[in-house]
Amino acid sequence: MAKKKRSFEPQSISEVLGELINQKNIKGGITKVRVEQAWETTMGTSVAQYTQEVSFRGTTLFVNLTSAPLREELSYGKDKILRHLNETLGAEIISKLVLR
């Protein structure tokens, strides 16, 4: 059986990294990390110190808070928080916010 000789086209590093990141299993993980970082960036350190866990599944962001009064206060502004988070991410990635 004859081996085929591989021919490689030169690509820039940005093209190679773009192809690598756009693979489904890697893209999901990167999106998850970006969403978690966007929570801290958008909400600031005062809210982040009361945040126990941030997880992103599908299009829903789950946030566990250690302060019940803060959870109640943030629940009134869920739409505004979603809008700011999606602006920070640069796309409509999050469609629902669940505060626990």
N, C-alpha and C positions, 0 to 999 in steps of 0.2 A: 504494500500500500504506500503510495507516494505521499509525503508530507507536503502540505500547502505552505508556501512561504507567506508569512504575515507581512502585510504592508501597513505601515502606520502613517497616518497623516499628522503633521505637526499641529498641536493645539496649544492654546495659551493656558496658563495655569487656571485662570478664572473659568474657562470653558470646562476643564476637567473637574474642578471643584463643583461647578454648577451641576454637571451631570451626576456627580457623586451625591450631592445633597438632595437632588430631586428623586433619588430612589425612594420608593414608598416607605420601607422600614426605617430609613435614616431620617427622612423628612418628618415623619410623625414624632420622633424623639426630639428633633431640633425645635419643632413647633411647641412641644410640651415645655421645653426649657425656656423658650422665648416668652411663653405665656406666664410662666411662674416668675420670671424676672420682670415682666411688665407689671405684675401686681405690685411688687415692691417699689418699682420706679414710680408708678402712677399714684399709688396711695401714700407713699412717703414712709419715713422711718417710724413715725408715731403709730401708724396703723400696723406696720410690719412687726413691731415688737409684740403686738397682741395676736398676731397671726401664727397659729400653730402649724398648719399644713395647707398647702395649695396644690390641688391636683386638677388635671385637665383630661377629660374623657369625651371623645366625640367632639361636640361643639359646646359642651357644658363645663364651666369652671366651678369647682367645689372649693370653698374656703372655710377652714375650721378656725374659729376665733375663740380666744380664751376669755373675752369680755362680753357678757350678755348685753350690757347697755350699748356698747359699740356695735354689736351685731344688729341691734334694733335700729340704731341711728343709720347705719349703712343700708339697711333694708329699704328705707324710704327713698334712697337715691340710686337704686339698682340700674335704672335706665341710663342715668348720667355716667355711672361708673363703667358700664358696658361700652358706652360711646367713647369714653376716654381710653379705655384699654384697647379697643380696636383701632383708635387713632394712633396710639403708641406702637401697635403692631404693624400698622400700615395696611391692614386688610380686615374684612369682616370674618374673623376667625371664631370669636366667641358669640354664641347666640343666647346663652342662658347663664345666669349667675346664681349659685346656691350657697347661701351663708349658713354655716352650721355652728 
